[in-house]
Amino acid sequence: MMEKIAGKIVTHEREFLGTIEFDVTTGLITNVKEGLDPNARQFSDECVIFPGFGDIHIHAREDVSGKHTYKEDFLSASAAAINGGVIHVADMPNNPVPPIDDETYTAKQALTKKAPIHITLYAGIGPHTKPLTNKVPYKVFMGPSIGELFFHDNPSLEEVIKHYHGQDVSFHCEDPEILIANQDKPTHETRRPKEAETIATDFALYLIEKYNLKGKLCHYSTKDGLSKIVEAKKRGVNVTCEVTPTHLMFDTEMLTETNHKWFQMNPPLRGREDREAMVKGILDGHIDYLATDHAPHSIEEKQKGTSGISQLDTYGLFVTYMISKLNIPMTLIAKICSKNPGEFVAPYLPKHFGKGVGIINEGYAANFSILNLKKPVEFKKSMIKSKSGWSPFEGFQFPGSIEAVYYLGKEIHAK
């Protein structure tokens, strides 16, 4: 059965008024043409049809142990994603039973089958791990984080990484020795200083280059470190980087005694100069992904000082802020929210996704994130679908809203 939608379409290459035809049975796009077909579902000129958004850095918390599903699980994470206009996610491996070999990875993957959207899983790299039999993306925590998958020093990390030659590896860049040296400082931000990220970046880039990795640096936050990534890209190092909504909107000048614990995360908020450098990094084409690092914890855990921010529910709403307030061109939005995340997960997608996700073209998945840029919305606690039940954006007035979400040709809603 064929369906059509029409309106303003934005891809990573251009903006145009057009019509998309897709097969609801296969879930794939069959035709894209200029002009508005009167027989199509029409979206008003206030709306923009993007290729479906992908968040390639979340913590859904579910594993075979079930110990952390009170924070989140694959169903609630999917609901939060759809609520945020996101149609595929990639889940991190720092679980009580981490997916670090064929057996544990397959067991966790089986749990994702109940999800209404596609979930890509990272495998963990930790002391003594080796690559899996099948091709998967990997995540390495260079310093202490939530869970036990981290390294205490760089030599032990390199000893393991050398087995992952040519693999797809994402790095959490915080130098373990600097974190240990600053562990008694008075605030979370001073305990995890900028130098921890920038020095870890040097070592991550060294590993990526030496072992021919397809490298990605997660949740990037420092101006000096970003300049190192830019230089590495110029000399041909195969590296990309993410930025989170919180590092684009907030900085340490905005912290108060009241909100401090809610904005505690790793890496922490930086100063205004670093925040502005992240925005400029997007505009200059140096930052490759908008990724939330969605890290749901209970309200009680946050009040006790646990690091991590719940923000998958507001992904698409934040995109309207980026367009309206940060003046990010919509083609750039399509690149960092749709095309690049789609390319990242492409090697790990099932065949029924056709040519892939994140692009509006014949043969690609009929996944669309449709935003209304002229319909403001105040985000309220009652709108949260994540089990965490809280958001740093509660009470924030976003300049736009989410009009519709399509996944494999069908309009879907957060449950």
VENGI-V585275 format. One record per helix or strand. SS is the DSSP state (a for helix, b for strand). FROM is the first residue (numbers start at 1). TO is the last residue. If there is no record, write none. Layout:
ss->SS from->FROM to->TO
ss->SS from->FROM to->TO
This chain:
ss->b from->2 to->10
ss->b from->15 to->23
ss->b from->28 to->34
ss->b from->41 to->42
ss->b from->47 to->51
ss->b from->53 to->59
ss->a from->74 to->83
ss->b from->86 to->91
ss->a from->102 to->114
ss->b from->118 to->125
ss->b from->137 to->141
ss->b from->150 to->150
ss->a from->154 to->164
ss->b from->168 to->172
ss->a from->176 to->181
ss->a from->188 to->191
ss->a from->194 to->210
ss->b from->214 to->217
ss->a from->223 to->234
ss->b from->239 to->243
ss->a from->245 to->249
ss->a from->252 to->254
ss->a from->272 to->283
ss->b from->289 to->290
ss->b from->294 to->295
ss->a from->299 to->303
ss->b from->309 to->309
ss->a from->315 to->324
ss->a from->330 to->348
ss->a from->351 to->353
ss->b from->354 to->354
ss->b from->364 to->365
ss->b from->368 to->372
ss->b from->377 to->378
ss->a from->381 to->383
ss->b from->397 to->398
ss->b from->401 to->407
ss->b from->410 to->411
